Amino acid sequence: MKRSIIQLISILFAGAVGLYSALESFLIDDRLGKSTDRYLYMLLGAVAALFIIYYAFIGQLYKKADMWIFLSLFVYAFLVTWMYYGFSVLLFTLRFYYIWFMCVFLFVAVRVMPKPERLVRTFAFAYVLTVCALGVFILVRATMTLREPFPSNERLLGCFRVGRLCGMINANTMSFHCMTAIMLSLYSCVKGGRKRRIFYGSAIVILWFLMGLNNCRTTNFALAFTVGAFVFALIRKLLAKKGAKTLKNNIPAAAAAGATALAVIFVLMLPTLIYRTGVTAAAKIARDQQMLDNVALIYERNVSDVETLTDRTLVWKRSVELIFKNPRRTLFGISVRSPEAVNGAYEGRHDIAIPFAHTMFLEIFRRLGLIGLLIWIVLLCIWGIRAVSKFLDTGGDNAVIYLMAAAAGALLTGITEQGPFLISTAIAVPYLFFLCCGAAMRDDDNEKADNEEKDPA
């Protein structure tokens, strides 16, 4: 009885984490909630730490090698920060630790809890509902700014900038939230009953439209990869049931996956055209010339546009130079507390400083040095082996297979962004990634027991 009550509380707490992760962009803003954000993330992180200890104990996770490696990463990050900044109260209040406590809570809870679908659904419902509501508000506000002679540049509450819908800090951050919410909604459609599919299907339509207007190619490709990978696994599974040989299954499955991924990318290009056409028609009816002039500046970024990639390579090059500036930086990094940005990346063009390395592995190398990077790679290898095994299991549960595809999609965002390794940007990808990794590391016996129970509609 006591264990079931604790698990129920942890399910409700997962909803609180989902709500916080959706609102995080607003909470870290100086004007709205930053004064209370520290107390909130410390409270949620502390509660998450207690749940981590509880699930690590009842699930005997202290016997698992990956948990000790994970713990060593935390301890190492703590020691590096101590080495650079000395021992103080601030050492125990860093946002990085508490946010990761919440992510790891999802990891261990999904890994240990009987029937973790309830926890995932609670997190997904709170997160998806909040992101949809915020997204609609941002779109409405941004649309209203098109009537102004000089449209607002309010990238937190909503505006159009360089042809893209911005909100929740900027266009990329909002797109990451929309992508994560779509991935969670797809899981609920795969695992849920009719009512859930109606709700999350409606959410996907809203999020698709918003994400298309955000126009972020990293998230577009990651979502396309996730959906394509899931289609690949489903067709392999279907053909295997018909007795086809495994190698022959891969060819039609790969073809269908590629076609699906391309279709997703194409579909994500439609919202800009739809929105521009609709707003233009409304502006003509209202005879609003100012809105007509402004809406004409909203455009679809071409996939062949290499300007962004060129900018990224400059940031990567400068990050490598800073990493190898001296042996201490190379081995230990600059710590997760350091405010140091990637300065001088655009030397000769402008003096904008980039807050992070714009790729996960270089950012980890920059923050935690070679030692921290190697620890992270070992963790990814351990989790990746289990995830690939479950993804290719033709007898596995579709929802679990989908989560493995979502984990790969989330990891893919680390090519040009921080991805699952969260330092300063308020994106929800780490929550999704650790949740999926928890499903990957679940014991096979637990999964079989879950699959034998009938899933409620």
N, C-alpha and C positions, 0 to 999 in steps of 0.2 A: 504493500500500500504506500509506504513512504517513498519507495523508488518511483512509483507511477506518478505521485504528486510532484516530485522533483522534475521528472521528465515533462510533465504538463507545464510547469513553470518555465522550463527551458524552451518549450515550444512557443510560449507567449513572449519570452525574451527574444527569440528569433524574430518575431514580428517587430519588436522595438528596434532591433538592429537593422531590419529592413527599412523601417521608417527613417532612422537616423542616416543610413547610407544614402537614401534618396534626397534628404534635406541637407546633406553635408556641405554642398556648394554654398548654400545660403548661410549656414552657421559659421563658416570661416570668414565670411565677409565682415569687415570692420563696422559697416553701417548697421547691419541687421542683428547678428547674433554672436560675434566673436567673443564678446565679453563673457558670455555664458557657455560658450562651446567647450572651453577647457574643463569646466566642472562636469559637463555632460559626457564628454568622451572619457574622462577619467572614471566617472561612475559606471558607465556601460562597460568600459574595459575591465574595471575591477570585478564586476559581476561576471563578465565573461571568463576571467581568470579562475574564479571559483568553480564555474561549470567545467572548465578545462581540467582542473584537478579532479573533480568528481568523476567525469567520464574517463579520464586516464586511469583512475583507480578501479572503477567497476568493469572497464573494458580491458584491464591489464595492459594498457598501452605502454607502460614502463618496461615491458618486455620486447617492444618493437624498436628495431634499429633506427627507423626513420624519425621516430619521436625524439630520440636522443640526439640525432643529427640536427633536427629542428631546434631543439633546446640549445644546442651548442651555437647555432646561428644567433639566437637571442642574446645569449651570454656574451658572445664575441662582439656583437653590436654595442652592448652595454659597456664592455671593457674598452673598446676603441673610443667611445664617447668620453669615458672617464679619463682616458689617457690624454685626450686633447683639451678637455675643459675642466678637469679636476672633479673632486667629489662635492656635490651640492644638491640642494633640493630639486633644482631644475633637471638633474640627471634622472629623477624618478617621475617627472611630469611630461616627458617628451611624447608628443602626439603619436609618433611612429609605433611605440610599444603598445599603446592602448587600442589603436586601430587594428593592429595585428592580433591582439588578444581576441577581438571580436571575430576576425577572420578565422583564427584557429579554433575558436568555439564552434563555428559552423563545421569545420573540418572534423573535429573529434566527435561532435554530437551526431553527425550523419554517419560517421564511421562505426559508432558503438550502439546508438539507440535502436531498439526494435522498431520496425516500421518508420523509418526516418522521413517518409513521404509527408507526414503531417507537419514536421518541422520545416521542410522545404516549401511546402504549400503556404504555410503561415508567413515565412520570410518573403516568398514571391508575391503573395497577395498585398502585403503592406507596401512593398517596394514598387510593384507595378502600378497599383492604384495611385500612389503618391506621384510617381513620375508622369503618369498620364495627366493627372490634374495640373501639375506644374507646367507640363509641356503645352497644354491647351491655353493656359493663362499666358505663357510666354509668347505663343503664336498670336493670340489676340492683341496683346500689347504691342508686339512688333509690327503687326498690321496697322494699328492705329498710328504708329510713328511715321508711316509712309505718307501721311497727309501733311506732315510738317515740312517747311521749306528746307530745314536742316535737320534731318532725322536724328533721333537720339542715338548715342553710342553706348547705351546702357546694356552691357553684355551679360549682366547677371539676370536682370528682370525681363529682357527681351528686346532685340533690335535686329536689323539686317545690316551686316557689315561685309564688304567685299563679296556681295552676292549670296551670302549665307545667313541662315537663321542662327542667331547667337542667344544663348541663355545659360544659366547655371555656371557662369564665369566666361565661357566662350563657346564657339560652335562645336569644337572637338569634344569638350567635356559633356555637353548636352547629348551629342551623338553617342558617346560611350554609355551614358545613362540609358538612352533609348535602345541601343544594341543589347545591353545587359537585360533590360526589361523584356525585350522581344525573346531573348534566349530563355528566360525564366517562364515566359508565357507559353512558348513552344513545349517546354517540359510539362507544364500543367495541361496542355492540350493532349499530349501523348499519354499522360498518366491519369488524367481526370475523367469525370463523367460528362454527361451532356450539358449540364448547367455550367460547369467550369469551362467547357470548351466554348460555349457562347460568350461568357465573360472575357476569357483570355483571347478568343478570336477577335472580339471587338477591340480589345486593347492593342492587339497586333496591328490592326488597321490604323488606329490613331498613331501608334509609335512609328509605323512604317512611313506615314506621311511626314511626321516631324523629323525623323532620321534622314529622309530624302532631302528635306530643306536644309538640314545641317551640313550636308554635302561633305562628309568626312570619308575619304577613301580607305583609311585604315579600318574603320568599323564596318564599312560596306563589304570589304574583302573578307574580314573575319566572320561576319554573319553568313556571307555566301559560302565560305569554306565549311562552317558548321553545318548548314543545311545540306550542302552537297555531300559531306562526309556521312551524315545520318542516312541520306538516301542510298549511298554506297553500301552501308551496313545492312539496311533493310532489304535491298535487292539480293545481296549475298545470302542473307538469311532465308529469303523466299526461295531462291534457287536451290539452296542446300536441302531444304525440306522436300523438294521435288526430286532429289537424288542426283543432281548435277555435281560434277567434280569441282573441287574448290578453285583450282586454277582457272577453269573455264568460267566460273562465276565472276571472277574479278573483271573480265573484259566488259561485259554488258553493264556491270555495276559501276565501273569507272566511267564509262561513256555517259550513263544516266546522271552520275554525280557531277561530271563536268558540265553537262547541259543544264542541270539544276542550278549550279553555282552561277553560271552565266546569266540564267534567267533572273536570279535574285539580284545580281548587279544591275541588270537592265531595269527591273521593276523599281529599284531604289532611285533610278534616274527620273522616274515619272512625276513625283510630287512637285518638283520645281516647275515643270511645264504646266501641270494642272493648276498649281497655285497662281502662277503668273497669268495664265489665261483667265482664271476666275476673277482675280483682283482687277485685271485690266478691263474686263467686261463690266464689273461693278463700277469702276472709276469712270468709264465712258457714260454709263447710265446716269451717274451722279454729276457728270461734267466736272470731275475733279482733276484738273490738269497736273497739279502737284503730285498727286498719287500716281498718275500715269508716268510722269518723268521718273519717279523713284522706283516704281516696280520694274521699269525697263532695265534697271541696274542689277536685278536678281537673275542670275544665270547658272547654268549647269557647268561645273568644272569638267574639263575634258580629261579622260584617263591618260591621254598622251602628253598632258601638260607636265613638264619635268621640273618646273620651278621649285615646287615643294621638295622634291627629291634632291635637287641641287642644294637647297638650304640645309636639308638633313645631313648631307655628306660633309658640309662645312662644319656643322655642329659636332659630328662624329670625329672628324679629324682633330678639331680643337680639344675635344674631350680626351682623346688618346694622348695628346701633347701634355695636358694637365695631369693625367694619370701617371705618366712617366717623368714628371717634373723632378722628382727625387725619390729615393728608395722607400722612404717612409710612406709616401702617398701610394706607391705601387703596391706595397705589402698590406697596408692597413687602411688606405683610403682617407677620406676627410671626415668621416663619421656621419651618422644620420641626423645629427643636430646642426651641422654646419650650414650657414646660409649662403655659402659660396655658390655663385652661378657660373655658367660656362661663358666666361668673358672672352672677347676677342675673336669669336667665331666668324664674324662678318667684317673683319678688318679690311678697311679700304672701301666698304660699302655703307655701313652705319655702325653705331656703337650699342645696339640692342644686346642685352645680356639674356641668355636663355637659362631658365631655372633648373633644367635637367638635361641629360645627355641625349634625349629623344630616341633612346633604345634601351631596353631593359638591362641587357648584359653590361653595356658600358656604364649605365647608371649605378649598377651594383658594384662594378669595378671601381668607379669613382668614389662611391660612398664607403664601401667596406673593404676595398683593396682586393688583391689576388686571393687572399685566404677566404674572405667572405664569398667571393665569386665561386670558388671551387666548392664550398659547402653547398651553395645554392644549386650548382650543377649536379652534384651528387643527389640531392633531394629530388630534383626534376627527373633524374634517371630512374630512381627507385619508384617514384609515382608513375612515371611514364611507362615503365615496363608493365605494371599492373593495369594501367589504363588501356594500353594497346591490346593486352590479353582479353580484357572484358569487351573492348570494342569489336574485336574479331570473333568473339564467341557467338556462333550462329544459334546457340540454344539459350542465349541470355535474354534478360528482360529488355524490352525496347526502351523503356525510360532510362535504364542504366546505360545502355548503349548511347542514347542521346546525350547524357551528361558527359560521357567521355569525348564525344564530338565537340560539345560546348567548351570543355576544358582546353581542347586543342585550339579552338577558335579564340578563346581568351588569351592563351599563351601566344598566339600569332600576333596579337596586338603589340606585343613586346618588341617587335621588329622596329617599329618607328615611334613607339611611346613607352611609358614605364610598364605597361601591361600589369601583370599580377603583383609586381614589386612596388608597392605603394610607398612613396616618400612624402610628397607634398601636394599632388594633384588630387582633387576630390572626385575620383571616378570609382564606380562600384565594381569594376572588373575583378579586383582581388577577392571580394566576398564570393562572387560566382565561382572563381577559380578554385578557392579552397573548399568550397562546398562540393564541387565536382570531384576534387581529389579525395575528399572524405569518402565519397561513393566508390571511387576506384580502389581504396584501401580497405573497404569492408571485407570481412571474412566471407568466404564462399558459403559456409554453413548458414550464416545470418541471412544472406541473400536468398538461399533456397527456402528458408523458413518464411521469409517475407513473400516470396512468389507463390507459395502454397496457399496463402490466405487470400481470400477474394477481396479485390479492391472495391470499396464502396463507390457508388455512382455519384 
